[in-house]
Amino acid sequence: MSTATQDSHISMNALKQLASPQNTPSDSLKNTASAFAERVMRVIAKRSQDIGQEALLKALSQDSDEDALLEFTRAIVLEKTVVDTSPLLAAKYRGIVMKSRLIKESGGALNATKAAQILGISRQAVEKRISKGQLLAVKIDGVRMLPAFQFQDTDVISGWQKVLEAFTIDDAWMQVSFMLSQNPGLQGKRPVDVLKDGDKESVIRTARAYGEQGAS
C-alpha cells in the first residue's frame, strides 16, 4: 500500500472514530480540528520545500495568519511542479485565492441576517431581493454571502440595482470581479468607486458591455 493510500486509510479510520456516538459534540470538534490540523501541517511541510525560501519569507511578512496562509497557497499555485503534475489541483487553488482576494477587497462579506440589520428589513426580505437580482450574493462554503462593497450606510449604493440589471451574465463572482477591478472604460477606475462618486450611467453602460463580452 502506497504512503498516500496509507494516509487516506488512516484518515478514514480516524473519521469513523470521530463520528462515534460515544464522543460528545465538544470532543468531536476538538478531535476533528486536531486531525485536520495534522493533515494541513503535512501539506505545509511538504510544499514549503517546493516553493523556496523567498516565497516563505513573503508569506511570513503578511499582517495576519490568514493572509500568510493565503500567500502560501498562492505560492503553491505558482509552483511549476503542482501545475504540471496536478492541473486540476492548481486550478482549485487559483479559484480559492481569487475568491479570497475578491472578498477581502470588497470589505468582507455579510450573511443575510447582518445585511437585514443594515437595511432595516427582515432576513426573508433580503433573501427575496437576492432571488430577484436586487442584491448580489456569492456562495462561500455553500452559504450565500453578500459582498460588503454594495452597501453604503443603511442602504445599497445608489444605482446598484440598475447595474445588476445591466449585466447579461449570471455568474456572481464575475460580477464581483468586474466591480472591484480597474476598468479602462472608466479611466482606469474601479466601477464600485465610480458608482459611489455618483456616475451611475457610466457604470451601467460599462457593466452592460462587460456582460456582452462575457456572453460572446
MARGUGU-781532 format. One record per residue: x, y negated, z of N, C-alpha, C in turn. Coordinates in steps of 0.001 Angstrom, whole numbers, padded with zeros to 6 digits, always signed. Each point is the difference from the previous one (the first is absolute). Layout:
N
XYZXYZXYZ...
# end
This chain:
216
+000847+001201+000000-000847-001201+000000+000879-001246+000000-000273-000953-000909+000803-001206-000105-000202-000879+001217+000943-000982+000176-000098-000936+001122-001289-000781-000061-000353-000484-001235-001217-000776-000170-001224+000816+000382+000023+001323-000392-001128+000869+000314-000066+000250+001494+001179+000193+000638+000040+000205+001437-000569-001200+000731+000427-001209-000416-000494-001226+000624-001506-000088-000121-000524+000330-001212-001434-000063-000231-000723+001014+000869+000587+001227+000118-000608+001056+000797-000054-000406+001468+001102-000558+000484+000050-000458+001384-001034-001093+000229-000112-000901-000939-000940-001099+000134-001433+000520+000057-000324+001004-000812-001348+000545+000001-000304+000666+001339+000977+000730+000567-000197+000611+001313-000211-001062+001063+000784-001090-000136-000128-001095+000967-001371-000643-000097-000500-000144-001229-001319-000597-000194-001093+000859+000644+000147+001307-000104-000981+000884+000612+000000-000151+001512+001207-000156+000588+000093-000190+001440-000587-001344+000416+000258-001035-000830-000508-001332+000324-001522-000014+000001-000596+000802-000879-001447+000024-000124-000664+000906+001029+000786+000617+000869-000548+000922+000980-000987-000700+000916-001148+000617+000262-000989-000609+000885+000490-000129+001429+001114+000702+000339+000553-000097+001351+000659-001351+000242+000348-000715-001076+000630-001308+000135-001047-001079+000220+000263-000923+000908-000866-001162+000168+000263-000955-001163-000942-000927-000302+000242-000974-001082+001296-000762+000190+000315-000356+001251+001232-000739+000281+001227+000840-000303-000025+001264+000433+001133+000895-000269+000156+000252-001491-001115+000162-000706+000051+000255-001442+000631-001173-000738-000372-001218+000403+000565-001188-000638+001493-000091+000249+000416+000246+001234+001426-000061+000331+000783+001050-000787-000535+001200-000050+000689+001079-000714+000063-000270-001496-001103-000536-000556-000032-000316-001421+000996-001103-000314+000028-001030+000830+000939-001108-000212+001434+000488+000072+000275+000887+000942+001353+000538+000142+000402+000824-001221-000926+000833-000479+000294+000820-001180+000210-000872-001229-000832-001051-000142+000145-000899-001140+001329-000750+000059+000357-000499+001191+001258-000725+000159+001194+000883-000345-000082+001264+000388+001086+000937-000301+000151+000188-001509-001129+000097-000680+000046+000201-001452+000539-001243-000704-000456-001178+000430+000474-001251-000600+001502-000178+000223+000465+000359+001192+001426-000145+000301+000855+000885-000912-000530+001175-000378+000742+000858-000932+000156-000693-001348-001087-000641-000450+000048-000710-001281+000978-001165+000074-000075-000765+001081+000876-001163+000157+001461+000430+000030+000298+001070+000751+001379+000480+000096+000522+000448-001361-000846+000675-000759+000418+000501-001314+000180-001139-000995-000980-000900-000098+000038-001053-001002+000976-001124+000348+000324-000142+001267+000975-001029+000387+001350+000248-000666+000333+001273-000193+001251+000339-000666-000058-000320-001484-001202+000039-000570-000156-000216-001440+000065-001472-000388-000608-000871+000798-000145-001396-000422+001208-000867+000321+000871+000447+000904+001240-000720+000254-000097-001074+001086+001171-000469+000411+000073-000915+001136-000628-001365-000292+000206-000515-001203-000521-001328-000320-001522-000048+000143-000667+001038-000505-001458+000057+000104-000440+000151+001450+000768+000775+000770-000334+000181+001414+000151-001302+000775+001063-000745-000296+000210-001280+000675-001113-000994-000337-000469+000044-001246-001098-000882-000395-001264+000351+000760-000245+001300+000177-001169+000429+000770+000126-000429+001460+001198+000131+000548+000228-000388+001393-000161-001496+000228+000200-000792-001039-000068-001459+000142-001436-000537+000021-000979+000864-000237-001394-000445-000033-000468-000439+001384-000996-000870+000034-000454-000594+001257-000742+000974+000907-000689+000957-000586-000786+000925+000818+000313+001440-000381-000358+000921+000888+000205+001426-000286-000803+000429-001223-001215-000554-000131-000840+000354-001144+000641-000456-001309+000565-001225-000001+000654-000505-001204+001266+000793-000305+000689+000435+001053+001198+000815-000199-000357+001320-000667-001101+000611+000443-000439+001261-000598-000443-000207-001439-000668-001121-000260-000444-000303-001361+001195-000197-000929+001013-000710+000464+001202-000226-000808+000742+001308-000240+000036+000851+001008+000621+001319-000152-000734+000810-001065-001333-000053+000042-000809+000705-000999+000264-000540-001393+000112-001340-000116+000290-000613-001296+001337+000495-000536+000978+000112+000876+001326+000457-000419-000057+001443-000495-000828+000809+000623-000160+001387-000438-000564+000047-001419-000985-000873-000250-000603-000049-001336+001042-000315-001061+000894-000930+000319+001001-000429-000967+001148+000997-000136+000113+000934+000943+001097+000960-000025-000204+000966-001163+000970+000086-000892-000172+000684-001285-000362+001474+000144+000562+000696+000976-000255+001434+000102-001466+000293+000302-000641-000893+000748-001420+000202+000291-000819-000156-001274+000306-001053-000773-000725-000250-001241+000187+001152-000976+001233+000502-000100+000296+001055-000965-000594+001344+000408+000087+000331+001283-000410+001332+000434-001471+000076+000396-000584-001125+000375-001393+000015+000431-000694-001295-000406-000303-000157-001294-000629-001238-000464-001352-000263+000651-000743+001068+000325-001299-000190+000648+000177-000579+001400+000978+000519+000731+000292-000532+001337+000435-001443-000085+000858-000305-000968+000459-001375-000182-001160-000935-000308-000939+000474-000820-001165-000813-000344-000862-000263+001230-000146+001004+000856-000763-000179+001234+000663-001036+000893+001313+000089+000122+000745-000977+000800-000206-001411-000549+000088-000127-001318-000168-001320-000610-001388-000568+000309-001006+000878-000047-001350-000445+000318-000125-000461+001442+000609+000727+000917-000034-000375+001414+000665-001338+000218+001191-000174-000586+000747-001249+000161-000778-001172-000589-000562+000187-001205-000731-001076-000655-001207-000429+000820-000769+000960+000472-001208-000325+000760+000346-000643+001341+001036+000495+000652+000419-000599+001268+000455-001439-000198+000719-000248-001090+000465-001360-000285-001184-000921-000264-000966+000473-000773-001159-000827-000319-000797-000355+001257-000193+000969+000872-000747-000266+001233+000754-000986+000883+001301+000148+000062+000796-000945+000795-000089-001405-000580+000084-000112-001326-000065-001315-000643-001388-000623+000119-001016+000832+000156-001360-000526+000093-000337-000476+001404+000942+000171+000918-000256-000397+001384-000638+001096+000824+000079+001232-000509-000586+001130+000695-001335+000386-000612-000673+000930+000645-001308+000458-000480-000935+000160+001191-001268-000263-000230-001002+000036+001057-000986+001137-000238-000451+000616+001081-001093+000953-000171-001313-000763-000097-001068+000709-000295-001291-000659-000228-000505-000710+001249+000297+000552+001167-000447-000621+001249+000655-001359+000206+001316-000068-000227+000719-001265+000158-000451-001014-001048-000190+000455-001231-000479-000897-001056-001379-000551+000344-000836+000841+000584-001337-000436+000391+000066-001100+001057+000941+000118+000927+000174-001016+001039+000427-001330-000608+000893+000046-000972+000467-001224-000649-001141-000680-000752-000778+000797-000713-001070-000545-000842-001288-000288+000769-000085+000501+001224-001208-000219+000789-001192+000789-000494+000270+001195-000535-001070+000870-000494+000201+001391+000588-000899+000916-000310+000115+001353+000518+001002+000825-000819+000445+001092+000593+000884+000914-000722-000707+000548-001236-001282+000284+000145-000766+000527-001129-000059-001008-001150-000099-001276+000354-000028-001040-001028+001343-000081-000731+001089+000207+000735+001327+000034-000633+000082+001160-000983-000446+001168+000437+000032+001179-000873-000846-000234-001253-001111-000692+000173-000870-000292-001142+000689-000932-000981+000698-001013+000531+000725-000927-000878+001115+000718-000753+000658+000928+000667+001053+000777-000674-000608+000787-001161-001124+000649+000267-000668+000813-001030-000447-000852-001185-000376-001240+000266-000452-000902-001061+001158-000708-000707+001231+000239+000453+001147-000642-000624+000198-001436+000434-000550-000367+001156+000129-001368+000497+001146-000146+000996+000530+001134+000451+001186+000043+000843+000927+001085-000545+001292-000215+000149+000983+000949-000521+000478+000914+001126-000083+001305-000234+000454+000985+000973+000868+001038-000694+001003+000487+000710+000879+001045-000513-000017+001170+000976+000354+001168-000508+000059+001184+000856+001404+000106+000607+000066+000053+001318+001251+000221+000712-000211+001184+000928+000702+001096-000284-000171+001234+000770-001466+000433+000036-000680-000186-001121-001379+000444-000102-001037-000942+000584+000451-001130+000545-000911-000964+000626-000036-001276-000842-001201-000529-000227-000116-001253-000752+000436-001173+000873+000970-000761-000504+000521-001157+000709-000047-001215-000926-000157-001170+000578-000134-001230-000783+001262-000846+000135+000747-000215-001104+001187-000852+000048-000340-001379+000558+000837-000477+000922-000326-001220+000744+000058-001265-000844+000709+000022-001128+000187-001232-000771-001308-000588-000514-001050+000841-000136-001257-000486-000580-000836-000818+000989+000429+000003+001279-000748-000744+001014+000675-001335+000310-000818-000996+000277+000500-001314+000383-000936-000568+001063+000549-000210+001177-000796-000447+001153-001106+001026+000277-001258-000396-000116-001107+000919+000303-000756+000423-001253+000670-000022-001132-000647+000372-001260+001063+000567-000935-000399+000337-001219+000975+000381-001021+000465-001271-000704+001093+000113-000729+000500-001148-000759-001076-000459-000980-000184-001282-000111-000991-000538-000924+000302+000462-001430-001003+000552-000659+000166+000488-001361+000423+001447-000098+000206+000660+001153+000516+001363+000000-000945+000980-000698-001289-000130+000236-000949+000913-000623+000040-000115-001524+000152-001216-000518+000075-000205-001450+001256+000640-000583+001082-000047+000759+001238+000639-000464-000201+001510-000086-000610+000582+001026-000257+001441-000015-000887+000390-001179-000973-000842-000301-000890+000277-001132+000733-000089-001337+001065-000785-000044+000737-000200-001253+000834+001216-000394+000395+000811+000986+000807+001183-000311-000821+000998-000815+000638+000574-001011-000626+001085-000745+000650+001335+000334+000828+000014+001022+000591+001240+000507-000529+000231+001406-000146+001255+000365-000577+000341+001289+001039+000359+001058+001247+000176-000413+001035+000426+000944+000290-001114+001004-000360+000230+001256+000143-001030+001028+001462-000360+000255+000889+000993-000063+001419-000292+000232+000567-000886-001101-000451+000189-001239+000440-000862-001091-000505-001425+000198-001199-000131+000525-000547-001325+000271+000792-000701+001104+000377+000756+001031+000843-000565+001066+001338-000443-000569+000599+000861-000817+001287-000318-000600-000083-001261-000847-001068-000138-000772-000197-001195-000821-000041-001253+000868-000769+000038+001064-000187-001184+000834+001280-000423+000715+000891+000952+000269+001184-000300+000804+001286-000109-000815-000109+000130-001320+001188-000069-000853+000079-001344-000723+001209-000501-000166+000184-001236-000758-000479+000210-001423-000734-000983-000519-000637+000163-001303+000455-001108-000954+000577+000367-001150+000460-001025-000953-001144-000871-000524-001217+000540-000016-001147-000774-000460-000449-001049+000998+000585+000071+001198-000320-000970+001054+001262-000740+000432+000886-000225-000969+001261-000717+000229+000854+000701+001051-000051+001322-000026+000833+000788+000903-000530+000101+001417-001180-000547+000239-000581+000065+001344-000808+001281+000181-000240+000361+001263-000848+001155+000282-001470-000408-000106-000830+000824-000614-001420-000338-000107-000654-000329+001336+000374+000722+001059-000606-000278+001301+000300-001412+000464+001208-000492-000283+000367-001353+000409-000728-001047-000833-000133+000280-001295-000707-000931-000880-001473-000074+000397-000573+001135+000347-001404+000020+000411-000191-000794+001289+000912+000150+000940-000093-000738+001257+000179-001501-000216+000723-000347-001064+000181-001426-000333-001236-000586-000669-000968+000854-000351-001257-000486-000549-000177+000133-001497+001026+000543-000703-000116+000140-001459-000624+001356-000330-001302+000087+000164-000703+001262-000194+000016+000444-001458-000254-000931-000901-000156+000360-001406+001258+000624-000584+001164-000522+000379+001252+000550-000526+000203+001433+000459-000324+000260+001257+000161+001355+000532-001010+000939-000637-001235-000454-000172-001032+000834-000630+000408+000346-001428+000474-000991-000744+000427+000224-001386+001162+000999-000057+000957-000161+000887+001174+000878+000011-000367+001407+000447-000927+000090+000964-000451+001314+000456-000718+000751-001117-000795-000726-000768-000718+000623-001124+000989+000505-001055+001023-000797-000283+001021+000417-000963+000774+001212+000509+000289+000006+001282+000716+001141+000601-000824+001270-000117-001290-000135+000241-000878+001155-000123-000060+000520-001419-000027-000905-000965-000045+000411-001409+001279+000715-000402+001143-000490+000525+001280+000668-000298+000037+001380+000596-000521+000094+001260+000002+001304+000667-000889+001020-000700-001075-000504-000648-000933+000921-000647+000439+000386-001398+000930-000761-000589+000412+000271-001379+001038+001113-000066
# end
